[in-house]
Amino acid sequence: MIPKTLKQIHPLAWTIIVGTMFGRLVTSMSIPFLAIYLTGTMGVSATLTGFIVAASSLAGVSVSFYGGYISDRIGRKKVLLVSVFCWAAVFFGFAASSEVWMFFVVNVLNGLCRSVFEPASRALLSDTTPPEHKLLAFNLRYAAINIGVVIGPILGLRLGSAESTLPFVAAGVVYVLYGLVLIAQFSAHRSMMPARSDSVPPRIRQALSVTGRDRVFLPVLIGTTFCVLGYGHFSSTLAQYLTLNPNIANGKELFSYMLAMNAAVVLIVQYPIVQTVRRFRPVVPLIFGNVFVAGSLLMFGLGHGLPLLLTGVFVFTVGEVLLFTMLDMLIDRIAQPEWKGTYFGTIGFNNIGNVAAPIVGGLLLDRFALQSGFAVFAPLALLTACGLPFLLAAHRRLTVKEETERRAALSE
């Protein structure tokens, strides 16, 4: 029997969750291998590869706020449908690319589509889910991501993603189907859509001002930027390091299995970790997550043997779960209902970390990859840990804010 709580999840929310699973499956069998394809098959330097990979995140950062803001202004449906079909076209563009500049352009478009679609989809998930079930819905989405990522890298390895762009065709087809299902679901459940708030969404200048003045949100944004910087090295710097380092055999195969292990561990540890940390304020898991991700980067730098590398994946994954399972809940907790898309979009500015990760990693790889893994990953671990002071400040401010609100409620 399906648990009663699962029955409370809106059909459109289930569409986002299931669509996310298949979307991440096909994305993870193609995009993570892009850096390996460029350096290994096309002979592009690690530094230039880093800039190409970073182009996606840079483009995403530039429009992430607007993606969430526009969905507040004109509605989730229009934004989701336009962006999902454009995203499908981008994957077909990857498959057709044959020159380095083409990959740069298409990856820019990839970042634009992702940063419009993702905030709107998360805001729709929030809109359609009762408050008492939001943690479940957000974590179902996160689990769906990792179910896809368990299977995707292994499929990508078998399909030759490190030597071919053919898997991008499969990704394009899946996103076309995702869009068609969304059209059908929006049509079938029109009457079940939540009523729009009578409040007018903020103008762009007002929205920037509101999020910028939020004393909890701003340090969370800065702190998670450093967290995302550390997280971004897994699919960029680590992927290239494993293939460039002569002391590591079968780097491509090892990376695909490390990706699959990462996703599998998420599925195993996510529930017990969420049940443990849900009792704390949602900034606390971010603090511990930062420490774990920074520590795992040190392990990658020290590990030439399989045991330490796999231990690093486990530690990294625990940090990832701590960072990302509660972030959506924190944003949902901070934002007013009419500003949810804006807040979900604005938190996308933390992808500046994803912009910096492949560039900084590529520079370090070109200089040190053949000499010392520690010289590559120790600076990256230190940069990641720079987020701790900001997250600690956010925790203090949230504690004071909620205590003040509690006292005000008692005095009324």
TAVENSUL-V74767 format. One record per residue. N is the residue number from 1. SS is DSSP state (a for helix, b for strand, c for the rest). PHI is phi in whole degrees, 0 to 359 (NA if undefined). Layout:
# TAVENSUL-V74767
n:N ss:SS phi:PHI
n:N ss:SS phi:PHI
This chain:
# TAVENSUL-V74767
n:1 ss:c phi:NA
n:2 ss:c phi:287
n:3 ss:c phi:304
n:4 ss:a phi:301
n:5 ss:a phi:296
n:6 ss:a phi:293
n:7 ss:a phi:292
n:8 ss:c phi:280
n:9 ss:c phi:282
n:10 ss:c phi:299
n:11 ss:a phi:305
n:12 ss:a phi:292
n:13 ss:a phi:294
n:14 ss:a phi:297
n:15 ss:a phi:297
n:16 ss:a phi:296
n:17 ss:a phi:294
n:18 ss:a phi:291
n:19 ss:a phi:298
n:20 ss:a phi:298
n:21 ss:a phi:299
n:22 ss:a phi:290
n:23 ss:a phi:297
n:24 ss:a phi:289
n:25 ss:a phi:301
n:26 ss:a phi:285
n:27 ss:a phi:291
n:28 ss:a phi:285
n:29 ss:c phi:267
n:30 ss:c phi:229
n:31 ss:a phi:301
n:32 ss:a phi:299
n:33 ss:a phi:270
n:34 ss:a phi:299
n:35 ss:a phi:298
n:36 ss:a phi:293
n:37 ss:a phi:298
n:38 ss:a phi:292
n:39 ss:a phi:281
n:40 ss:a phi:276
n:41 ss:a phi:269
n:42 ss:c phi:264
n:43 ss:c phi:72
n:44 ss:c phi:280
n:45 ss:c phi:294
n:46 ss:a phi:297
n:47 ss:a phi:294
n:48 ss:a phi:296
n:49 ss:a phi:301
n:50 ss:a phi:300
n:51 ss:a phi:293
n:52 ss:a phi:294
n:53 ss:a phi:296
n:54 ss:a phi:292
n:55 ss:a phi:302
n:56 ss:a phi:297
n:57 ss:a phi:292
n:58 ss:a phi:298
n:59 ss:a phi:296
n:60 ss:a phi:297
n:61 ss:a phi:299
n:62 ss:a phi:292
n:63 ss:a phi:239
n:64 ss:a phi:303
n:65 ss:a phi:300
n:66 ss:a phi:292
n:67 ss:a phi:300
n:68 ss:a phi:292
n:69 ss:a phi:297
n:70 ss:a phi:297
n:71 ss:a phi:293
n:72 ss:a phi:291
n:73 ss:a phi:280
n:74 ss:a phi:248
n:75 ss:c phi:106
n:76 ss:a phi:294
n:77 ss:a phi:302
n:78 ss:a phi:299
n:79 ss:a phi:295
n:80 ss:a phi:296
n:81 ss:a phi:291
n:82 ss:a phi:296
n:83 ss:a phi:290
n:84 ss:a phi:290
n:85 ss:a phi:285
n:86 ss:a phi:295
n:87 ss:a phi:295
n:88 ss:a phi:301
n:89 ss:a phi:298
n:90 ss:a phi:297
n:91 ss:a phi:295
n:92 ss:a phi:295
n:93 ss:a phi:296
n:94 ss:a phi:302
n:95 ss:a phi:297
n:96 ss:a phi:272
n:97 ss:c phi:287
n:98 ss:c phi:225
n:99 ss:c phi:241
n:100 ss:a phi:301
n:101 ss:a phi:296
n:102 ss:a phi:295
n:103 ss:a phi:297
n:104 ss:a phi:298
n:105 ss:a phi:297
n:106 ss:a phi:293
n:107 ss:a phi:290
n:108 ss:a phi:299
n:109 ss:a phi:296
n:110 ss:a phi:301
n:111 ss:a phi:295
n:112 ss:a phi:297
n:113 ss:a phi:295
n:114 ss:a phi:299
n:115 ss:a phi:279
n:116 ss:a phi:268
n:117 ss:a phi:289
n:118 ss:a phi:297
n:119 ss:a phi:299
n:120 ss:a phi:294
n:121 ss:a phi:291
n:122 ss:a phi:291
n:123 ss:a phi:294
n:124 ss:a phi:297
n:125 ss:a phi:301
n:126 ss:a phi:292
n:127 ss:a phi:301
n:128 ss:c phi:263
n:129 ss:c phi:243
n:130 ss:c phi:301
n:131 ss:a phi:307
n:132 ss:a phi:289
n:133 ss:a phi:246
n:134 ss:a phi:293
n:135 ss:a phi:300
n:136 ss:a phi:299
n:137 ss:a phi:296
n:138 ss:a phi:296
n:139 ss:a phi:281
n:140 ss:a phi:297
n:141 ss:a phi:297
n:142 ss:a phi:294
n:143 ss:a phi:296
n:144 ss:a phi:299
n:145 ss:a phi:305
n:146 ss:a phi:280
n:147 ss:a phi:297
n:148 ss:a phi:298
n:149 ss:a phi:283
n:150 ss:a phi:296
n:151 ss:a phi:272
n:152 ss:a phi:305
n:153 ss:a phi:299
n:154 ss:a phi:291
n:155 ss:a phi:299
n:156 ss:a phi:300
n:157 ss:a phi:297
n:158 ss:a phi:292
n:159 ss:c phi:273
n:160 ss:c phi:77
n:161 ss:c phi:298
n:162 ss:c phi:284
n:163 ss:c phi:237
n:164 ss:c phi:214
n:165 ss:c phi:261
n:166 ss:c phi:301
n:167 ss:a phi:301
n:168 ss:a phi:294
n:169 ss:a phi:297
n:170 ss:a phi:299
n:171 ss:a phi:297
n:172 ss:a phi:299
n:173 ss:a phi:297
n:174 ss:a phi:297
n:175 ss:a phi:290
n:176 ss:a phi:297
n:177 ss:a phi:296
n:178 ss:a phi:302
n:179 ss:a phi:298
n:180 ss:a phi:295
n:181 ss:a phi:294
n:182 ss:a phi:299
n:183 ss:a phi:301
n:184 ss:a phi:297
n:185 ss:a phi:288
n:186 ss:a phi:299
n:187 ss:a phi:289
n:188 ss:a phi:288
n:189 ss:c phi:243
n:190 ss:a phi:303
n:191 ss:a phi:287
n:192 ss:a phi:268
n:193 ss:c phi:295
n:194 ss:c phi:295
n:195 ss:c phi:295
n:196 ss:c phi:287
n:197 ss:c phi:294
n:198 ss:c phi:286
n:199 ss:c phi:292
n:200 ss:c phi:276
n:201 ss:c phi:303
n:202 ss:c phi:292
n:203 ss:c phi:293
n:204 ss:a phi:303
n:205 ss:a phi:293
n:206 ss:a phi:295
n:207 ss:a phi:297
n:208 ss:a phi:297
n:209 ss:a phi:293
n:210 ss:a phi:296
n:211 ss:a phi:292
n:212 ss:a phi:291
n:213 ss:a phi:271
n:214 ss:c phi:292
n:215 ss:c phi:288
n:216 ss:c phi:267
n:217 ss:a phi:297
n:218 ss:a phi:298
n:219 ss:a phi:293
n:220 ss:a phi:297
n:221 ss:a phi:300
n:222 ss:a phi:293
n:223 ss:a phi:297
n:224 ss:a phi:287
n:225 ss:a phi:299
n:226 ss:a phi:291
n:227 ss:a phi:297
n:228 ss:a phi:294
n:229 ss:a phi:302
n:230 ss:a phi:294
n:231 ss:a phi:298
n:232 ss:a phi:295
n:233 ss:c phi:286
n:234 ss:c phi:295
n:235 ss:c phi:266
n:236 ss:c phi:242
n:237 ss:a phi:296
n:238 ss:a phi:297
n:239 ss:a phi:301
n:240 ss:a phi:289
n:241 ss:a phi:300
n:242 ss:a phi:295
n:243 ss:a phi:271
n:244 ss:a phi:272
n:245 ss:c phi:287
n:246 ss:c phi:291
n:247 ss:c phi:277
n:248 ss:c phi:244
n:249 ss:c phi:274
n:250 ss:c phi:54
n:251 ss:a phi:300
n:252 ss:a phi:297
n:253 ss:a phi:296
n:254 ss:a phi:299
n:255 ss:a phi:295
n:256 ss:a phi:296
n:257 ss:a phi:287
n:258 ss:a phi:293
n:259 ss:a phi:299
n:260 ss:a phi:296
n:261 ss:a phi:296
n:262 ss:a phi:305
n:263 ss:a phi:291
n:264 ss:a phi:295
n:265 ss:a phi:295
n:266 ss:a phi:304
n:267 ss:a phi:296
n:268 ss:a phi:284
n:269 ss:a phi:264
n:270 ss:a phi:301
n:271 ss:a phi:298
n:272 ss:a phi:298
n:273 ss:a phi:292
n:274 ss:a phi:297
n:275 ss:a phi:297
n:276 ss:a phi:282
n:277 ss:a phi:276
n:278 ss:c phi:295
n:279 ss:c phi:281
n:280 ss:c phi:260
n:281 ss:c phi:298
n:282 ss:a phi:292
n:283 ss:a phi:281
n:284 ss:a phi:301
n:285 ss:a phi:300
n:286 ss:a phi:295
n:287 ss:a phi:297
n:288 ss:a phi:293
n:289 ss:a phi:299
n:290 ss:a phi:300
n:291 ss:a phi:297
n:292 ss:a phi:293
n:293 ss:a phi:295
n:294 ss:a phi:299
n:295 ss:a phi:296
n:296 ss:a phi:293
n:297 ss:a phi:297
n:298 ss:a phi:298
n:299 ss:a phi:297
n:300 ss:a phi:297
n:301 ss:a phi:289
n:302 ss:a phi:270
n:303 ss:c phi:264
n:304 ss:c phi:260
n:305 ss:c phi:268
n:306 ss:a phi:298
n:307 ss:a phi:302
n:308 ss:a phi:289
n:309 ss:a phi:297
n:310 ss:a phi:289
n:311 ss:a phi:296
n:312 ss:a phi:299
n:313 ss:a phi:298
n:314 ss:a phi:297
n:315 ss:a phi:296
n:316 ss:a phi:302
n:317 ss:a phi:293
n:318 ss:a phi:299
n:319 ss:a phi:298
n:320 ss:a phi:300
n:321 ss:a phi:298
n:322 ss:a phi:298
n:323 ss:a phi:289
n:324 ss:a phi:256
n:325 ss:c phi:288
n:326 ss:c phi:256
n:327 ss:a phi:296
n:328 ss:a phi:298
n:329 ss:a phi:295
n:330 ss:a phi:297
n:331 ss:a phi:296
n:332 ss:a phi:298
n:333 ss:a phi:287
n:334 ss:a phi:280
n:335 ss:c phi:281
n:336 ss:c phi:285
n:337 ss:a phi:307
n:338 ss:a phi:284
n:339 ss:a phi:245
n:340 ss:a phi:299
n:341 ss:a phi:301
n:342 ss:a phi:297
n:343 ss:a phi:293
n:344 ss:a phi:297
n:345 ss:a phi:288
n:346 ss:a phi:294
n:347 ss:a phi:296
n:348 ss:a phi:296
n:349 ss:a phi:296
n:350 ss:a phi:292
n:351 ss:a phi:288
n:352 ss:a phi:305
n:353 ss:a phi:298
n:354 ss:a phi:290
n:355 ss:a phi:291
n:356 ss:a phi:288
n:357 ss:a phi:304
n:358 ss:a phi:291
n:359 ss:a phi:288
n:360 ss:a phi:297
n:361 ss:a phi:298
n:362 ss:a phi:297
n:363 ss:a phi:298
n:364 ss:a phi:292
n:365 ss:a phi:295
n:366 ss:a phi:299
n:367 ss:a phi:271
n:368 ss:a phi:236
n:369 ss:c phi:304
n:370 ss:c phi:275
n:371 ss:c phi:248
n:372 ss:c phi:207
n:373 ss:a phi:293
n:374 ss:a phi:296
n:375 ss:a phi:294
n:376 ss:a phi:279
n:377 ss:a phi:266
n:378 ss:a phi:297
n:379 ss:a phi:298
n:380 ss:a phi:292
n:381 ss:a phi:295
n:382 ss:a phi:295
n:383 ss:a phi:299
n:384 ss:a phi:299
n:385 ss:a phi:293
n:386 ss:c phi:296
n:387 ss:c phi:284
n:388 ss:a phi:301
n:389 ss:a phi:303
n:390 ss:a phi:289
n:391 ss:a phi:292
n:392 ss:a phi:296
n:393 ss:a phi:296
n:394 ss:a phi:297
n:395 ss:a phi:298
n:396 ss:a phi:297
n:397 ss:a phi:292
n:398 ss:a phi:294
n:399 ss:a phi:299
n:400 ss:a phi:296
n:401 ss:a phi:299
n:402 ss:a phi:288
n:403 ss:a phi:292
n:404 ss:a phi:297
n:405 ss:a phi:295
n:406 ss:a phi:294
n:407 ss:a phi:294
n:408 ss:a phi:295
n:409 ss:a phi:294
n:410 ss:a phi:290
n:411 ss:a phi:281
n:412 ss:c phi:281
